[in-house]
């Protein structure tokens, strides 16, 4: 499958931005290797993925592979995927420095070149589920999961999506666009991001063969710090959820 137009744009964008992104955020990502979202809330607190030992795990939009490295060290069999070859260069360097072996795939999460039912867990922390069309990436995740497998991803909330002031390039305390109509932002910087209203997320999950186990709306601790403060302020995120973690289970096939 050829890249969609938005996947092509995002590939070019992240190839340009990978070095500056890793320079700005890499230290935070490495300090809390298994930390969710812009505030690095530890997986040990949220328990989204559960016990990963011996599980086949695919990270969609792995970036510098900080998550995949941390999960591999816990005994998971990890594969990292990213749409940006430049990001994968940083991932390879980090994996080598950690003395690990983690396969890396250069592809869009909308069309993953791997067989059906290859994984027990498919997940991402922002990454591909923010920059891929959910109508393509969610069914693709379902295809890749074994029956009973887990899809977990952290993404921007619809509220943050419609409060972001594109003209000022910052979050606002006022609604900026229609909750029902705003699904895609083709940004001036060259990136394309996606979000859905909650009802459409739920409908898409059901249509794709998932059951919802949990929805975690992230609220940062009172003293939390982040290198992503240009995306959302601490004050804003303490008052309204900027990030959401969906935890979904691939429906098992009926037995005869």
C-alpha positions in Angstrom: 0.0 0.0 0.0 1.3 3.4 -1.0 1.6 6.1 1.7 -1.4 8.3 2.1 -0.9 12.0 1.5 -0.9 12.8 5.2 1.5 10.0 6.0 3.9 11.3 3.3 3.7 14.8 4.9 4.3 13.5 8.4 7.2 11.4 7.2 8.9 14.5 5.8 8.0 16.5 8.9 9.5 14.0 11.4 12.6 13.5 9.3 13.1 17.2 9.5 12.2 17.5 13.2 13.7 14.3 14.7 17.1 15.8 15.7 15.6 18.8 17.5 12.8 16.7 19.0 15.3 14.2 20.6 17.5 17.1 21.7 14.6 18.8 23.5 12.8 15.8 24.9 15.1 12.8 24.7 16.5 13.3 28.3 12.9 13.3 29.7 12.0 10.2 27.7 15.1 8.4 28.8 14.8 9.3 32.4 11.3 7.8 32.7 11.6 5.2 30.0 8.1 3.8 30.8 6.4 7.1 31.4 3.1 8.0 29.8 2.5 11.3 28.0 4.0 14.7 28.3 4.2 14.4 32.1 5.9 11.0 32.1 3.4 9.3 34.4 5.0 6.0 35.3 3.5 2.8 33.8 4.1 1.3 37.3 1.4 3.7 38.6 -1.1 3.5 35.7 -0.6 -0.3 34.9 -1.9 0.1 31.4 0.1 -2.7 29.7 0.3 -5.1 32.6 2.8 -7.9 32.7 4.8 -7.8 29.5 7.2 -10.6 30.2 7.3 -13.0 27.2 4.8 -11.0 25.3 5.1 -10.0 21.6 4.8 -6.2 21.6 4.6 -3.7 18.8 5.2 0.0 19.4 3.6 2.2 16.8 5.5 5.4 16.4 8.5 4.4 18.5 10.6 7.5 17.9 13.9 7.0 19.7 12.6 3.6 21.1 12.8 4.6 24.7 9.6 2.6 25.5 10.7 -0.4 23.5 14.0 -0.5 25.3 12.3 -0.3 28.7 9.8 -3.1 27.8 12.6 -5.3 26.4 14.4 -5.0 29.6 11.3 -6.3 31.4 11.3 -9.4 29.2 9.0 -8.4 26.3 9.8 -9.3 22.7 9.5 -5.8 21.1 9.3 -4.5 17.6 9.4 -0.8 17.0 7.7 0.9 14.0 8.1 4.5 12.9 7.1 6.5 9.8 10.3 8.5 10.0 13.7 6.9 9.0 15.5 9.7 10.9 13.7 8.8 14.1 14.7 5.2 13.6 18.3 6.3 13.3 18.1 7.6 16.9 16.3 4.4 17.9 19.1 2.2 16.5 21.7 4.3 18.3 19.8 4.0 21.7 19.2 0.2 21.2 22.9 -0.4 20.5 23.9 1.7 23.5 21.6 -0.4 25.7 23.2 -3.6 24.3 19.8 -4.9 23.0 18.4 -6.3 19.8 15.0 -4.8 18.8 13.7 -5.1 15.2 12.7 -1.7 13.7 10.3 -1.2 10.8 10.1 1.9 8.6 6.4 2.2 7.8 3.1 4.0 8.5 0.8 2.5 11.2 -1.9 2.7 8.5 -0.3 -0.2 6.6 2.1 -2.4 8.6 4.1 -4.9 6.6 3.7 -7.8 9.1 1.4 -10.8 9.2 -2.0 -11.0 10.9 -2.1 -11.9 14.6 1.6 -11.3 15.2 1.3 -9.6 18.6 -0.1 -9.8 22.1 0.2 -6.0 22.7 0.1 -3.1 20.2 0.6 0.3 21.8 1.8 3.8 21.5 2.4 6.9 23.6 1.2 9.6 21.2 3.2 8.7 18.1 1.4 6.9 15.3 -2.1 7.1 16.8 -1.8 10.9 16.8 -0.4 11.2 13.3 -2.3 8.4 11.4 -5.9 8.3 10.3 -7.7 6.3 13.0 -10.1 4.9 10.4 -7.0 3.1 9.0 -4.7 2.6 12.1 -7.3 1.1 14.5 -8.4 -1.7 12.1 -4.8 -2.3 11.3 -4.0 -2.7 15.0 -6.9 -5.2 15.3 -5.4 -7.2 12.3 -2.0 -7.4 14.0 -3.3 -8.5 17.4 -4.1 -12.0 18.4 -7.5 -12.7 19.8 -7.6 -11.3 23.3 -4.7 -9.0 22.6 -4.3 -5.5 24.0 -4.4 -2.2 22.2 -3.4 0.7 24.4 -2.6 4.2 23.2 -2.2 7.7 24.6 -3.4 10.6 22.4 -4.6 14.1 22.6 -8.1 14.5 24.0 -10.9 16.0 21.9 -11.1 18.9 24.4 -7.4 19.8 23.9 -7.8 19.4 20.2 -10.7 21.9 19.9 -9.1 24.4 22.4 -5.8 24.7 20.6 -5.4 28.2 19.1 -3.8 27.5 15.8 -3.3 31.2 15.0 -1.3 31.7 18.2 0.1 28.2 18.3 -0.8 27.6 21.9 -3.5 26.1 24.0 -6.4 28.3 25.0 -9.0 28.3 27.8 -11.7 28.9 25.1 -13.2 26.6 22.5 -11.6 27.3 19.1 -13.4 25.0 16.8 -16.3 22.6 16.4 -16.3 19.5 18.5 -18.3 17.7 15.9 -16.4 18.9 12.8 -12.7 19.2 13.9 -11.0 15.8 13.1 -7.9 16.7 11.2 -5.4 19.5 11.6 -3.1 20.1 8.6 -0.6 22.3 10.5 1.4 25.2 9.0 4.6 23.4 10.2 3.9 20.5 7.8 2.5 17.9 10.2 -1.0 16.4 10.1 -2.7 15.2 13.3 -6.0 13.5 14.0 -8.6 13.3 16.7 -12.2 12.1 17.0 -15.2 12.9 19.3 -15.6 10.3 22.0 -18.6 8.7 20.4 -16.8 8.2 17.2 -13.8 6.6 18.9 -16.2 4.2 20.6 -18.0 3.3 17.4 -14.7 2.8 15.6 -13.4 0.5 18.3 -16.6 -1.6 18.2 -16.5 -1.8 14.4 -12.9 -2.9 14.5 -13.5 -5.7 17.0 -12.5 -4.2 20.3 -14.0 -4.1 23.7 -13.1 -1.1 25.9 -11.5 -1.9 29.2 -10.5 1.5 30.4 -10.2 5.2 29.6 -7.5 7.0 31.6 -7.7 10.8 31.5 -4.3 12.0 32.6 -4.0 14.7 35.2 -0.4 15.6 36.1 0.7 15.7 39.7 0.8 19.1 41.4 4.6 19.3 41.1 5.0 17.7 37.7 7.4 19.2 35.2 7.7 18.6 31.4 9.7 19.6 28.4 6.5 19.7 26.4 5.2 22.9 28.0 4.7 24.6 24.6 2.0 22.0 23.9 0.1 22.4 27.2 0.7 24.3 30.4 0.7 22.6 33.8 -2.2 24.8 34.9 -4.3 23.8 31.9 -3.7 20.1 32.3 -4.5 20.2 36.0 -7.9 21.7 35.1 -8.9 19.8 32.0 -7.6 16.5 30.5 -5.1 17.1 27.6 -4.3 13.4 27.2 -6.3 10.2 27.2 -5.1 6.6 27.3 -7.5 4.0 25.8 -7.1 0.4 26.9 -8.9 -2.0 24.5 -9.1 -5.8 24.2 -9.3 -7.6 20.8 -12.5 -9.6 21.0 -11.7 -13.4 21.1 -13.2 -15.5 18.4 -16.2 -17.6 19.4 -15.4 -21.3 20.0 -17.5 -24.0 18.5 
